[in-house]
């Protein structure tokens, strides 16, 4: 198992305003979902996610998220548990990722995921 990439996810108050700010820095929109209030930005090989849902309480301390992408999320999940790391079970998200989330000892948020397998839900001929 290997880690294939890491993408910072920043909490933002306004996804559209943040997208415009990062565009002026040279980033382009790779993916955007206004319903989720989330966007993935890219600049050459660099990626950055901006998300309004991370810290919805305006009085809360702003915290970022590191999103880790192993090539085998189930194997990485099992290896963390084998190493005594307290983590939740894997779950499939509404946006199609098989993932789990946890905090490091200082409260930084880590999300770990991999695209969920696509299942064929069509009826097979009998």
C-alpha positions as CSV (number, residue, x, y, z in Angstrom):
1,X,0.0,0.0,0.0
2,X,1.3,3.5,-0.8
3,X,-0.1,7.0,-0.2
4,X,-0.8,8.6,-3.6
5,X,-1.5,12.2,-2.7
6,X,-2.4,14.7,0.0
7,X,-4.7,17.6,-0.6
8,X,-5.2,20.4,2.0
9,X,-8.9,21.3,2.6
10,X,-9.4,24.8,4.0
11,X,-12.5,26.0,5.9
12,X,-13.9,29.1,4.2
13,X,-16.7,31.5,5.0
14,X,-17.6,31.9,1.3
15,X,-16.6,29.3,-1.2
16,X,-17.4,31.6,-4.2
17,X,-15.2,34.4,-2.7
18,X,-12.4,32.0,-1.9
19,X,-12.5,30.5,-5.4
20,X,-12.2,34.0,-6.9
21,X,-9.3,34.8,-4.5
22,X,-7.4,31.7,-5.5
23,X,-8.1,32.3,-9.2
24,X,-6.2,35.6,-8.8
25,X,-3.3,33.6,-7.4
26,X,-3.2,31.4,-10.6
27,X,-5.5,28.5,-9.5
28,X,-8.2,27.2,-11.7
29,X,-11.4,25.4,-10.8
30,X,-11.0,21.6,-11.3
31,X,-14.3,20.7,-9.7
32,X,-17.0,22.7,-8.0
33,X,-20.3,21.9,-6.3
34,X,-22.3,24.8,-5.2
35,X,-24.9,22.6,-3.4
36,X,-22.1,21.2,-1.2
37,X,-20.4,24.7,-0.9
38,X,-17.1,23.0,-1.9
39,X,-14.5,23.4,-4.7
40,X,-11.3,21.7,-5.8
41,X,-8.8,24.1,-7.2
42,X,-5.6,23.3,-9.2
43,X,-2.4,25.0,-10.2
44,X,-0.2,22.7,-12.2
45,X,0.2,19.6,-10.0
46,X,-1.0,21.3,-6.8
47,X,-4.5,20.9,-5.5
48,X,-6.4,22.7,-2.8
49,X,-10.0,22.2,-1.6
50,X,-12.1,25.0,-0.1
51,X,-15.2,24.0,1.9
52,X,-17.8,26.0,3.8
53,X,-19.0,23.0,5.8
54,X,-15.9,22.3,7.9
55,X,-16.4,25.0,10.5
56,X,-20.0,26.3,10.3
57,X,-19.9,28.1,13.7
58,X,-18.4,31.5,13.0
59,X,-17.1,31.7,16.6
60,X,-15.2,28.5,16.3
61,X,-11.5,28.3,15.7
62,X,-10.8,27.8,12.0
63,X,-9.1,24.5,11.3
64,X,-8.0,22.9,8.1
65,X,-8.2,19.3,7.0
66,X,-5.6,17.1,5.4
67,X,-7.2,14.7,2.9
68,X,-5.0,11.6,2.4
69,X,-5.4,9.3,-0.6
70,X,-3.9,5.9,-0.1
71,X,-4.1,3.5,-3.1
72,X,-5.9,0.9,-0.8
73,X,-7.9,2.7,1.9
74,X,-9.0,-0.6,3.5
75,X,-5.4,-1.8,3.9
76,X,-4.4,1.5,5.3
77,X,-7.3,1.5,7.7
78,X,-6.4,-2.0,8.9
79,X,-2.7,-1.0,9.3
80,X,-3.7,2.0,11.4
81,X,-5.8,-0.1,13.7
82,X,-3.0,-2.7,13.9
83,X,-0.8,0.1,15.1
84,X,-3.3,1.0,17.8
85,X,-4.7,4.2,16.3
86,X,-8.3,4.8,17.4
87,X,-10.3,5.3,14.2
88,X,-13.9,4.9,13.1
89,X,-15.1,2.3,10.7
90,X,-14.9,2.9,6.9
91,X,-18.0,4.5,5.5
92,X,-19.1,5.4,2.0
93,X,-19.8,9.1,1.7
94,X,-22.6,10.7,-0.2
95,X,-20.0,12.0,-2.7
96,X,-18.7,8.5,-3.6
97,X,-15.7,8.1,-1.4
98,X,-14.9,5.2,0.9
99,X,-13.4,7.1,3.8
100,X,-12.8,7.6,7.5
101,X,-12.1,10.7,9.6
102,X,-10.1,11.3,12.8
103,X,-8.1,13.9,14.6
104,X,-4.4,14.0,15.4
105,X,-3.3,14.6,19.0
106,X,-3.4,18.4,18.5
107,X,-6.9,18.4,17.0
108,X,-6.0,18.7,13.4
109,X,-8.5,16.8,11.2
110,X,-7.4,14.0,8.9
111,X,-9.8,12.5,6.3
112,X,-8.6,9.4,4.5
113,X,-10.4,8.1,1.4
114,X,-10.5,6.4,-1.9
115,X,-13.1,6.4,-4.7
116,X,-15.8,3.9,-3.7
117,X,-16.2,0.9,-6.0
118,X,-18.9,1.4,-8.5
119,X,-21.5,-1.4,-8.2
120,X,-23.7,-2.5,-11.0
121,X,-27.2,-2.1,-9.8
122,X,-28.9,-3.2,-13.0
123,X,-30.8,-6.4,-13.1
124,X,-29.0,-9.4,-14.6
125,X,-31.0,-11.4,-17.1
126,X,-32.2,-14.7,-15.8
